[in-house]
């Protein structure tokens, strides 16, 4: 899986390192777990833009994607959108809870068979 990481940050950014680690570990782990290795160029991209007010993180992959009917439920406790998954269905629930605890938000864009993009926004806790 090709990985690409882009970070644009010119000012200090403060947040909960523990919660940020939970968020990134779960989102990147899912992108790897649901990668479509039959594609010519399976890839994961992490884009971060941070300023004095907010950080926007995008975790983008060209993996399996999420079925349309599953999207409203993916952040629910114990919900697993893919039969290929071998997890408890807690990962995205924990991600959402961690983001909300630091005053942030998360949205997902996905087309089944083409991949997924998770967009996380969190405030700079220095302000």
C-alpha positions in Angstrom: 0.0 0.0 0.0 1.5 3.3 -1.1 1.4 5.9 1.7 1.6 9.6 1.3 1.6 12.1 4.3 1.3 15.8 3.8 1.5 18.2 6.7 1.0 22.0 6.4 1.6 23.7 9.7 3.3 27.0 10.4 2.1 27.7 14.0 2.0 25.7 17.2 -1.1 23.4 17.6 -2.2 22.0 20.9 -4.6 19.1 21.5 -4.8 16.0 23.5 -2.0 13.7 22.2 -3.7 10.6 23.6 -7.0 11.3 21.8 -5.3 12.3 18.6 -3.3 9.1 18.6 -6.5 7.1 19.1 -8.1 8.9 16.2 -5.2 8.5 13.7 -4.4 4.9 14.7 -8.0 3.8 14.2 -8.6 5.7 10.9 -5.2 4.6 9.4 -5.6 1.1 10.6 -9.1 0.9 9.0 -7.7 2.3 5.7 -5.1 -0.5 5.7 -7.5 -3.2 6.8 -10.0 -2.4 4.1 -7.5 -1.7 1.3 -8.3 -3.2 -2.1 -5.1 -4.9 -3.0 -6.5 -5.9 -6.4 -6.3 -2.3 -7.5 -3.3 -1.2 -9.5 -2.2 1.4 -6.9 -3.7 0.8 -3.5 -2.9 3.9 -1.4 -3.6 5.8 1.7 -3.1 9.6 2.0 -3.0 11.6 5.2 -3.3 15.4 4.8 -3.1 17.7 7.7 -3.6 21.5 7.6 -3.2 23.2 11.0 -3.3 26.9 11.9 -3.8 28.9 15.1 -7.5 28.0 15.3 -8.1 24.6 13.8 -6.6 21.4 12.4 -8.1 19.6 9.5 -7.0 16.0 8.9 -8.1 14.0 5.9 -7.5 10.3 5.8 -8.1 9.2 2.2 -7.9 5.7 0.7 -8.9 4.0 -2.5 -9.9 0.8 -0.7 -13.3 -1.0 -0.5 -15.3 2.0 0.4 -18.4 2.0 2.5 -21.8 0.9 1.2 -24.3 3.8 1.1 -26.8 2.1 3.5 -24.0 1.6 6.0 -22.7 5.2 6.2 -25.3 6.5 8.7 -24.4 3.6 11.1 -20.6 3.4 10.9 -20.0 5.5 14.1 -22.5 3.3 16.1 -21.2 1.1 18.8 -20.6 -2.5 17.6 -21.5 -1.8 14.0 -19.3 -3.4 11.3 -20.0 -2.2 7.8 -17.9 -5.0 6.1 -18.2 -8.7 6.3 -14.5 -8.8 5.6 -13.7 -7.0 8.9 -12.6 -8.8 11.9 -13.2 -6.3 14.7 -15.5 -5.5 17.5 -17.2 -2.7 15.7 -15.9 -0.2 18.3 -13.1 1.5 16.3 -15.1 4.3 14.6 -17.3 4.7 17.7 -14.2 5.3 19.8 -12.9 7.7 17.1 -16.0 9.8 17.2 -16.1 9.9 21.0 -12.4 11.0 21.2 -13.0 13.7 18.6 -16.1 15.0 20.4 -14.3 15.1 23.7 -11.8 17.6 22.3 -14.5 19.7 20.6 -14.0 18.4 17.1 -16.1 16.8 14.3 -15.8 14.0 11.8 -17.5 13.4 8.5 -17.0 10.6 5.9 -17.3 10.6 2.2 -17.3 7.3 0.4 -18.3 5.5 -2.7 -18.5 1.7 -2.4 -15.8 0.1 -4.4 -13.8 3.4 -4.8 -12.6 4.3 -1.3 -13.3 6.5 1.6 -12.3 9.9 2.9 -12.6 10.8 6.6 -12.4 14.5 7.4 -11.6 15.4 11.0 -11.6 19.0 12.4 -10.3 19.8 15.8 -9.8 23.1 17.5 -6.5 24.4 18.7 -6.7 24.1 22.5 -4.2 26.9 23.0 -7.0 29.4 22.3 
